[in-house]
Amino acid sequence: MLFTDHDRKTAPSTGPVGYSLPISPSGQASMLTPPPWHFSGEVIMVEYRVDPAAAERFLPPGLTLGADPGAAAAVFAEWQWCSGSEDELAEPALNQFAEFLILLGCEYRGAPMARCPFAWVDQPVPMVRGWVQGMPKQFGVVHQSRPAAVGRGGPRLAPGGRFHGTLSVNGRRAVETAVTLHGRTEHEPLLHTVPLAHTLMFPDWASTGAGQPTLVASEVTDVEFSGIWKGAAELKFVDVVGADFNELSPIETGDGYVFSYAETLCSGRAL
């Protein structure tokens, strides 16, 4: 249907629209595109253990420690992402980011899940997207080793390859890790294979009574792992983030993993 100039002048305005702020007449100003969101990344992950009592204090009502109390993981990742249109692939400055997060093993009504009590990213879009999911993302500086296929400028995906990851918060080193590879493994790190349980929560700035905390789970499809390398891990937390974060410091460090990973994040569902 074609609109005449008269129709455009008299048709009621719907006002600005968009999936997220900022809203605009076309909706194209939104900071976030609607899901699905496709992710491909390079991951350094270290399994470790925390004090189970400390982990339990970070679980909201509805989640329990589950069969392996104290199971945790520290995850460094460098991501590339795009929406369903794939337009972001033409903008590397937009579609690349680095991330660090903590995962705690837990259960919801007997189903294994993971809880992310802390996360940092180095770009604004993934930070806001995390808030939409209920993921507690903050700004940080995250760096990690990249595997080298030639030369000596990086570690090899081979026995003896040593991969490092660091997180800095407010200009100060907060977490550092190193994984020295032993060999390939068919074992997929458990906390990287279960659904994540988040809490949707926005401050009730206008005192409307809205925005009550809601427990949700992420829904993903098209999960892919590359060949997974496993090795001996070191993990150190530095006392610069605060007492709450320090509660989740390692009491024991387990195995480390280096792998490529992909998924499509479709939506969330209420638990």
For each residue, the residues with C-beta under 8 A, 3 or more apart:
1:
2:
3: 7 8 11
4: 7 8
5: 8 9
6: 9 10
7: 3 4 10 11
8: 3 4 5 11
9: 5 6
10: 6 7
11: 3 7 8
12:
13:
14: 17
15: 23
16: 23 24 25 27
17: 14 23 24 25 26 27
18: 21 22 23 24 27 28 29 30
19: 27 30 32 33 34
20: 30 31 32 128 132
21: 18 30 31
22: 18 29 30 31
23: 15 16 17 18 27 29 30
24: 16 17 18 27 28 29 30
25: 16 17
26: 17 29
27: 16 17 18 19 23 24 30
28: 18 24
29: 18 22 23 24 26
30: 18 19 20 21 22 23 24 27 33
31: 20 21 22 124 125 128
32: 19 20 125 128 129 132
33: 19 30 37 83 84 85 88
34: 19 83
35: 83 265 266 267
36: 83 84 221 264 265 266
37: 33 81 82 83 129 264 265
38: 81 82 83 84 86 222 262 263 264 265
39: 79 80 81 261 262 263 264 265
40: 79 80 81 260 261 262
41: 77 78 79 80 260 261 262
42: 77 78 144 146 147 259 260 261
43: 75 76 77 192 257 258 259 260 261
44: 75 76 77 144 145 163 164 165 177 179 256 257 258
45: 73 74 75 76 189 192 256 257 258 259
46: 73 74 75 177 179 233 235 253 254 255 256 257
47: 71 72 73 189 191 233 253 254 255 256 257
48: 72 73 74 233 235 250 251 252 253 254
49: 70 71 72 250 251 252 253 254
50: 54 55 70 72 104 247 248 249 250 251
51: 54 55 70 247 251
52: 55 56 65 69 70
53: 56 57
54: 50 51 57 58 247 248
55: 50 51 52 58 59 65 69 70 72 104 105 106 248
56: 52 53 59 65 69
57: 53 54 247
58: 54 55 104 115 117 247 248
59: 55 56 63 64 65 104 106 115
60: 63 199 213 215
61: 215
62: 108 215 271
63: 59 60 106 107 108 113 115 197 215
64: 59 106 107 108
65: 52 55 56 59 68 69 70 105 106 107
66: 69 105 106 107 112 113
67: 107 112
68: 65 71 105
69: 52 55 56 65 66 105
70: 49 50 51 52 55 65 105 251
71: 47 49 68 104 105 190 191
72: 47 48 49 50 55 102 103 104 105 191 248 250
73: 45 46 47 48 102 103 114 189 191 192
74: 45 46 48 100 101 102 103 175 177 235
75: 43 44 45 46 99 100 101 102 103 192
76: 43 44 45 98 99 100 142 144 165 167 177
77: 41 42 43 44 98 99 100 144 261
78: 41 42 96 97 98 99 144 146
79: 39 40 41 96 97 98 99 126
80: 39 40 41 89 92 95 96
81: 37 38 39 40 88 95 97 126
82: 37 38 85 86 87 88 89 95
83: 33 34 35 36 37 38 86 87 88
84: 33 36 38
85: 33 82 88
86: 38 82 83 89
87: 82 83 90 91
88: 33 81 82 83 85 91 94 95
89: 80 82 86 95
90: 87
91: 87 88 94 95
92: 80 95 96
93: 96
94: 88 91 125
95: 80 81 82 88 89 91 92
96: 78 79 80 92 93 123
97: 78 79 81 121 122 123 125 126
98: 76 77 78 79 121 122 142 143 144
99: 75 76 77 78 79 119 120 121 122 126 137 142
100: 74 75 76 77 119 120 140 142 165 167 175
101: 74 75 116 118 119 120
102: 72 73 74 75 116 117 118 119 248
103: 72 73 74 75 114 115 116 191 192 196
104: 50 55 58 59 71 72 114 115 116 117 248
105: 55 65 66 68 69 70 71 72 112 114 190 191
106: 55 59 63 64 65 66 112 113 114 115 197
107: 63 64 65 66 67 110 111 112 113
108: 62 63 64 111 113 197 215 217 271
109:
110: 107
111: 107 108 195
112: 66 67 105 106 107 190 194
113: 63 66 106 107 108 194 195 196 197 217
114: 73 103 104 105 106 191 194 195 196 197
115: 58 59 63 103 104 106 196 197
116: 101 102 103 104 119 135 136 196 198
117: 58 102 104 136 248
118: 101 102 136 138 241 245 248
119: 99 100 101 102 116 130 135 136 137 138
120: 99 100 101 137 138 139 140 142 167 169
121: 97 98 99 126 127 130 137 138 139 140 142
122: 97 98 99 139 140 141 142
123: 96 97 126 127
124: 31 127 128
125: 31 32 94 97 128 129
126: 79 81 97 99 121 123 129 130 137
127: 121 123 124 130 131 137 138 139
128: 20 31 32 124 125 131 132
129: 32 37 125 126 132 133
130: 119 121 126 127 133 135 136 137
131: 127 128 134 135 137 202
132: 20 32 128 129
133: 129 130 198 200 216 218 265 268
134: 131 198 199 200 201 214 216 268
135: 116 119 130 131 196 198
136: 116 117 118 119 130
137: 99 119 120 121 126 127 130 131
138: 118 119 120 121 127 169
139: 120 121 122 127
140: 100 120 121 122 167 168 169 174
141: 122 167 168 169
142: 76 98 99 100 120 121 122 165 166 167 168
143: 98 165 166
144: 42 44 76 77 78 98 163 164 165 166
145: 44 154 155 162 163 164 165
146: 42 78 154
147: 42 154 155 156 157 161 163 258
148: 151 152 153 154 155 156
149: 156
150:
151: 148 154
152: 148
153: 148
154: 145 146 147 148 151
155: 145 147 148 161 162 163 181
156: 147 148 149 160 161
157: 147 161 181 227 229 258
158: 161 181
159: 181 182 183
160: 156 180 181
161: 147 155 156 157 158 180 181 229 231 258
162: 145 155 178 179 180 181
163: 44 144 145 147 155 178 179 181 256 258
164: 44 144 145 176 177 178
165: 44 76 100 142 143 144 145 175 176 177 178
166: 142 143 144 173 175 176 177
167: 76 100 120 140 141 142 173 174 175 176
168: 140 141 142 171 172 173 174
169: 120 138 140 141 172 174 240 241
170: 240
171: 168
172: 168 169 238 240
173: 166 167 168 176 238 240
174: 140 167 168 169 237 238 240 241 245
175: 74 100 165 166 167 235 236 237 238
176: 164 165 166 167 173 235 236 238
177: 44 46 74 76 164 165 166 233 234 235 236 256
178: 162 163 164 165 233 234 256
179: 44 46 162 163 231 232 233 234 256 257 258
180: 160 161 162 231 232 233 256
181: 155 157 158 159 160 161 162 163 229 230 231 258
182: 159 230 231 232
183: 159 229 230 231
184: 227 228 229 230
185: 228 229 230 257
186: 228
187: 228 230
188: 192 193 225 228
189: 45 47 73 192 193 228 257
190: 71 105 112 193 194
191: 47 71 72 73 103 105 114 194
192: 43 45 73 75 103 188 189 261
193: 188 189 190 223
194: 112 113 114 190 191
195: 111 113 114 217 218 219 220
196: 103 113 114 115 116 135 217 218
197: 63 106 108 113 114 115 215 216 217 271
198: 116 133 134 135 215 216 217 218 268
199: 60 134 213 214 215 216
200: 133 134 213 214 215 216 268
201: 134 211 213 214
202: 131 211
203: 211
204: 207 208 209 210 211
205:
206:
207: 204
208: 204 211
209: 204
210: 204
211: 201 202 203 204 208
212:
213: 60 199 200 201
214: 134 199 200 201 270
215: 60 61 62 63 108 197 198 199 200 270 271
216: 133 134 197 198 199 200 268 269 270 271
217: 108 113 195 196 197 198 268 269 271
218: 133 195 196 198 265 268
219: 195 265 266 267 268 269
220: 195 223 263 264 265 266
221: 36 263 264 266
222: 38 262 263 264
223: 193 220 261 262 263
224: 261 262 263
225: 188 228 259 260 261
226: 259 260 261
227: 157 184 259
228: 184 185 186 187 188 189 225 257 258 259
229: 157 161 181 183 184 185 257 258 259
230: 181 182 183 184 185 187 255 256 257
231: 161 179 180 181 182 183 255 256 257 258
232: 179 180 182 255 256
233: 46 47 48 177 178 179 180 253 254 255 256
234: 177 178 179 253
235: 46 48 74 175 176 177 250 253
236: 175 176 177 250
237: 174 175 241 245 246 248 249 250
238: 172 173 174 175 176
239: 246
240: 169 170 172 173 174
241: 118 169 174 237 245 246
242: 245 246
243: 246 247
244: 247
245: 118 174 237 241 242 248
246: 237 239 241 242 243 249
247: 50 51 54 57 58 243 244
248: 50 54 55 58 72 102 104 117 118 237 245
249: 50 237 246
250: 48 49 50 72 235 236 237 253
251: 48 49 50 51 70
252: 48 49
253: 46 47 48 49 233 234 235 250
254: 46 47 48 49 233
255: 46 47 230 231 232 233
256: 44 45 46 47 163 177 178 179 180 230 231 232 233
257: 43 44 45 46 47 179 185 189 228 229 230 231
258: 43 44 45 147 157 161 163 179 181 228 229 231
259: 42 43 45 225 226 227 228 229
260: 40 41 42 43 225 226
261: 39 40 41 42 43 77 192 223 224 225 226
262: 38 39 40 41 222 223 224
263: 38 39 220 221 222 223 224
264: 36 37 38 39 220 221 222
265: 35 36 37 38 39 133 218 219 220
266: 35 36 219 220 221
267: 35 219
268: 133 134 198 200 216 217 218 219
269: 216 217 219
270: 214 215 216
271: 62 108 197 215 216 217
